[in-house]
């Protein structure tokens, strides 16, 4: 399993700026709850699935099989 940043540097920079503004919480989510801390629970659940390949919700990370 390989997890990497999105290849689009503009997206990565935008999301990283949002993370700084929201103290590490996903900038794409409204609630600041533990499950939304980056790397969010949704993506951690997705990467636990050996068949999943794709981006996290905000498109910062990509999981390759």
C-alpha positions, 0 to 999 in steps of 0.5 A, a space after each residue: 500500500 502506498 499513500 501519497 500527496 495529490 500530484 496537483 501541487 495547487 490542491 495540496 497547498 490549498 488544503 495544507 493552508 486550510 489545515 493550518 487555519 483549522 488547527 489540523 481539522 479537514 478544511 472540507 468538513 464543518 465540524 471540528 471533531 476527532 474524526 475530522 482531524 487530518 488524516 480523517 477517519 473516513 480515509 483511514 477506514 478507506 485505506 484499511 480496505 485492501 480493494 480501495 484505491 483513490 483520493 481522500 475526501 478533500 483530495 490531499 492524499 491518494 492511496 494506491 493498491 
